Amino acid sequence: MPLCGADVLNMKKTITITAHNRPDYFVRVLETLAQNVTIDWEIYISIEPTGVRPQMITLAETYFPDVNLFLPPHKYGVRGNPYTLLSHVFSYVG
């Protein structure tokens, strides 16, 4: 059954971002996103384990204090990291 207008309006809106080892690009993404109205959006960010992960966590929490961080225990890679984050979000948000 297709969703009607009211169902779509009541759905939770999410933004998912995956990050790995590039704080310079990551901060550019966060700066750009922060210029938008995100009040009705839940932001989920997955940051893979690297030497700069603590710095990237700080950046994410600075720009978005209510961010939902997903910190995988090991590297899932360019295909696995987004898939794992989306699976996590769908299981949490529904």
Helices and strands as residue ranges (DSSP letters): H 5-10, E 13-19, H 23-34, E 41-47, H 53-63, E 68-70, H 77-93
